[in-house]
Amino acid sequence: MFQEMKATGDLEFNPLFALPPEQTCTSYTGNLDLSQLLGAGLGGEVPGQAQGVLGRELDAGKDLSVTGPKGNTIPMPKLDAEENKGPYLGLLGGSIPLLSGDTSLPLFLDGGRYTIRGPGGKDFGAFTATIDIPAADRTFTVPSSVLGNLPPSVGDNPEDSIGALLFGTLPVGNYTTFTAPGMDRGHVFYTSVSLKTVPYE
């Protein structure tokens, strides 16, 4: 995602930039709709409202593309292509039954070098960014303190409401940088997020 982040004071809090110490975790509880969950609601642009989690969304062009270590390229259009808003999204292998039906793409996310290209938009010019993603196979136990922070499902039948537990990881520092005409600073990094829908009692 591409955002304009304005300078803030010493007491400004942003959960994306207040990460816990290495080898620890933290949790936040809140209500989000699907567009916010996917990132479209992270930047507020409505007059009189706060700037959201990140800030004003920037236009990086119509579509981005991601080329994997095997040489195959996947396009990444914006979530709302007609209004040219929202984050850039692409199905990087596999399928999403509710969205893609029975169509399933070959697996894409292997360890290796990835190249992200953008044509540039009204806020800054064309760019190319590369990142090396290591292969990893690790396990993690969700602490009881996190489970205890989850709200209960609504209704007599827990399956009537959808509760989701997301687990994500971020690399610690040393982010790869890239440049583009009109851009103050560009960083590229990978994150891994797992989501499971479960009833909470």
Secondary structure, 3 states (H helix, E strand, C coil): CCEECCCCCCCCCCHHHCCCCCCCCCCCCCCCCHHHHHCCCCECCCCCCCCECCCEECCCCCEEEEECCCCCEEEEEEEECCCCEEEECCCCCECCHHHHCCCCECCCCCCEEEEEEECCCCCCCCEEEEEEECCCCCCCCCCHHHHCCCCCCCCCCHHHCCCEEEEEECCCCCCEEECCCCCCCEEECCCEEEEEECCCC
